Amino acid sequence: MLLIAAVSITATSCGGGGGGSSNGNLCEQCGDSDGPCNAAGADIPAGARQPSFCPNGADGWCHAALVCTRKVDSAQRRCFPADPATQALDMRFECDGSRPAGTPAATPTPTPTSTPTATGTAATPTATGPTASVAEPSPTPTPAPEEIAVTIDVSTEADGFTADFTVIVTYPPQKGSFGGSAVACEGDSVDPQATDDGNGTLTLRFQGDPDGLVTDGATCTFSQLAGEELVDGDLAASSPTPGLEVEVSF
């Protein structure tokens, strides 16, 4: 029997505008060409799908701040809801079928270009040619700190696999961590026991399923440091338990 592991998380989702008609409201496109999110935020009525920090208003209404950030699976940016008190994103809320990847990088401020001027002497005038203009290089944008959702998927070809198992995820500690002593991981049905040594190793311990079905996996939050950026190949996942295959993505 082939058991394919996939993270299954109940997520709140909404659609959103596109095609240049954004008005900056909840789940609308935003950014350089679409404009900013509505600075007044959004009021989400009772009965509608709301972020995890709701309700924070009377009669079930929820007021949310709006943060322009890219979707986890594309470079497109949307106005995702954030807690108005902390500006923290709900990492499980979906706009246009995708969760938020985190806060966008800060916009760099260009440095003015200076032009050196040749100076002649009063006693002996000297003819000068055209003044050369020396352009200074523009500063490189520095990525802001970002919370990134990392997905760990587990699969097995073993028939009736019921044993507990362990998954090891390695990461570059110079780029951030999974929270050290405060790891945030959510499992498919049961959250795994997660520990992060803060030095490049995240360990997940899953309970076996007595019915022969393994826990499908987990989604853990990676806290990326300012000025750093995770790239393909930075994360690796494996299991010392025989018969298991593990994949990691973000």
Residue pairs with C-beta under 8 A, 6 or more apart in sequence:
1 157
1 159
1 160
1 212
2 155
2 156
2 157
3 155
3 156
3 157
3 158
3 161
3 213
3 214
4 155
5 153
5 154
5 155
5 156
5 188
5 214
5 215
5 216
5 217
6 153
6 188
6 216
6 217
7 151
7 152
7 153
7 188
7 216
7 217
7 218
7 219
8 188
8 189
8 216
9 92
9 186
9 188
9 219
10 92
11 92
11 93
11 94
11 99
12 49
12 50
12 51
12 52
12 90
12 92
12 93
12 94
13 49
13 93
13 94
13 95
13 97
14 26
14 27
14 49
14 93
14 94
14 95
14 96
15 27
15 95
15 96
16 26
16 27
16 28
16 29
16 78
16 79
16 95
16 96
17 23
17 25
17 27
17 28
17 29
18 29
18 96
20 33
20 34
22 28
22 29
22 30
22 34
22 35
23 38
24 30
24 35
24 36
24 37
24 38
24 66
24 79
25 37
25 38
25 42
25 66
25 79
26 42
26 44
26 64
26 66
26 79
26 81
26 95
27 78
27 79
27 80
27 95
27 96
28 34
28 37
28 78
28 79
29 76
29 77
29 78
29 79
30 36
30 37
30 68
30 77
30 78
30 79
31 68
31 77
34 77
36 68
37 66
37 67
37 68
37 79
38 66
38 79
39 66
41 63
41 64
41 65
41 66
41 84
42 63
42 64
42 66
42 79
42 81
43 57
43 61
43 62
43 63
43 64
44 50
44 51
44 54
44 61
44 62
44 63
44 64
44 81
45 60
45 61
46 55
46 59
46 60
46 61
47 60
50 62
50 64
51 62
51 64
51 81
51 83
51 90
51 93
52 90
52 92
52 93
53 62
53 64
53 83
53 88
53 90
54 62
54 64
55 61
55 62
56 62
56 63
56 83
56 84
56 85
57 63
63 84
64 81
64 82
64 83
64 84
65 81
65 82
65 83
65 84
65 87
66 79
66 80
66 81
66 82
67 79
67 80
67 81
67 82
67 87
67 89
67 100
67 103
68 77
68 78
68 79
68 80
68 104
69 77
69 78
69 80
69 89
69 100
69 101
69 102
69 103
69 104
70 76
70 77
70 78
70 100
70 101
70 104
71 77
71 78
71 95
71 96
71 98
71 99
71 100
71 101
72 98
72 99
72 100
72 101
72 149
72 250
73 98
74 98
76 96
77 104
78 95
78 96
78 98
78 100
79 95
80 89
80 90
80 93
80 95
80 100
81 89
81 90
81 93
82 88
82 89
82 90
83 90
89 100
89 102
89 103
89 147
90 100
91 99
91 100
91 147
91 149
91 221
92 99
93 99
93 100
99 149
101 146
101 148
101 149
102 146
102 147
102 148
102 224
103 144
103 145
103 146
103 147
104 144
105 141
105 142
105 143
105 144
106 141
106 142
106 143
106 144
107 141
108 138
108 139
108 140
108 141
108 142
109 139
110 138
110 139
111 136
111 138
111 139
113 133
113 134
113 135
113 136
114 134
114 136
115 131
115 133
115 134
116 131
116 132
116 134
117 131
118 128
118 131
120 126
120 128
142 226
142 227
143 224
143 226
143 227
143 228
143 229
144 226
145 223
145 224
145 225
145 226
146 224
147 221
147 222
147 223
147 224
148 221
148 222
148 223
148 224
148 230
148 250
149 219
149 220
149 221
149 222
149 250
150 169
150 178
150 219
150 220
150 221
150 222
150 235
150 248
150 249
150 250
151 217
151 218
151 219
151 248
151 249
151 250
152 167
152 169
152 204
152 217
152 218
152 219
152 220
152 237
152 246
152 247
152 248
153 216
153 217
153 246
153 247
153 248
153 249
154 165
154 167
154 206
154 214
154 215
154 216
154 217
154 239
154 244
154 245
154 246
155 244
155 245
156 214
156 243
156 244
156 245
157 243
158 243
159 212
160 212
161 208
161 212
161 213
161 214
161 243
162 208
162 209
162 210
162 211
162 212
163 208
163 241
164 205
164 206
164 207
164 208
165 205
165 206
165 208
165 214
165 239
165 241
165 244
166 203
166 204
166 205
166 206
166 239
166 240
166 241
167 192
167 203
167 204
167 206
167 237
167 238
167 239
167 244
167 246
168 201
168 202
168 203
168 204
168 237
168 238
168 239
168 240
169 178
169 201
169 202
169 203
169 204
169 220
169 235
169 236
169 237
169 248
170 200
170 201
170 202
170 235
170 236
170 237
171 177
171 178
171 200
171 201
171 202
171 222
171 234
171 235
172 200
172 234
173 198
173 199
173 200
174 225
174 228
175 224
175 225
175 228
175 229
175 230
175 234
176 222
176 223
176 224
176 225
176 228
176 230
177 196
177 198
177 222
177 223
178 184
178 185
178 194
178 196
178 202
178 220
178 221
178 222
178 223
179 196
179 221
179 223
180 196
180 198
181 196
183 194
183 195
183 196
183 202
183 220
184 220
184 221
185 191
185 192
185 194
185 204
185 218
185 219
185 220
185 221
186 218
186 219
186 220
187 206
187 215
187 216
187 217
187 218
188 215
188 216
188 217
188 218
189 215
189 216
190 206
190 207
190 215
191 218
192 204
192 205
192 206
192 207
192 215
192 218
193 204
193 205
194 202
194 203
194 204
194 205
194 218
194 220
195 202
195 203
196 202
196 203
197 203
202 220
204 218
204 220
206 214
206 215
206 218
207 215
208 214
208 215
209 215
214 244
222 230
222 250
224 230
230 250
235 248
235 250
236 248
237 246
237 247
237 248
238 246
239 246
